[in-house]
Amino acid sequence: MRVRRPTIVECITTIAVIAVLAGLIFIPDSATATRRDMERHARDWKPTVVPLLNDRSLIDTEISLTGQWHTPRRLSHTEFTFDPRTDGRYNVRFRASGCGGGCELLRTATLIDGVIVFDGAVVEYSRKTYDTLVAIRVDTDEYLLPAENVVDFERELASGTSDWKWYVHSRNQQVSEK
């Protein structure tokens, strides 16, 4: 009995099928790719100089960070959980997620005079990246404002609308709905 040799077309087809199957096995799913991209973005981020609030009376120097802070939006969610340490700093669990996946980062934070500084950057699902928050009080409510958002926050606060809530983290999950 004689065995027929495969044609060139059959060889190319076989190689293509093997390559597609290998790709399905070794290519990460979109959630894994999103997580890796967000982690890399936070790791590679370089701090920039950002202004502090012009109205320093908004800074809450007596804030208690302990607990969860949220920024839910229609397509993404950001959450900080602050746990106090014995050395006066905080362990921080940061979670950011959206429709394509998300990430969780563990950080240590220091709170001095209403300014919270992390030992590494965090990145939101929208790729907004920062390592500093400002504790603020507007009326009677407490918020955490990423330093990167100070200029936009002040502009919206001065406009008299509630659009400034888009830029802050709150203990109330519904504050940032837009």
Buried (B, 14 or more C-beta within 10 A) or exposed (E): EEEEEEEEEEEEEEEEEEEEEEEEEEEEEEBEEBBEBBBEBBEEBEEEEBEEBEEEEBBBEEBEBEEBBBBBBEEBBBBBBBEEEEEEBBEBBBBBBBEBBBBEBEBBBEBEEBBBBBEBBBBBBEEBBBBBBBBBBBEEBBBBBBBBBBEBBBEBBEEEEEBBBBBBBBEEBEBBEE
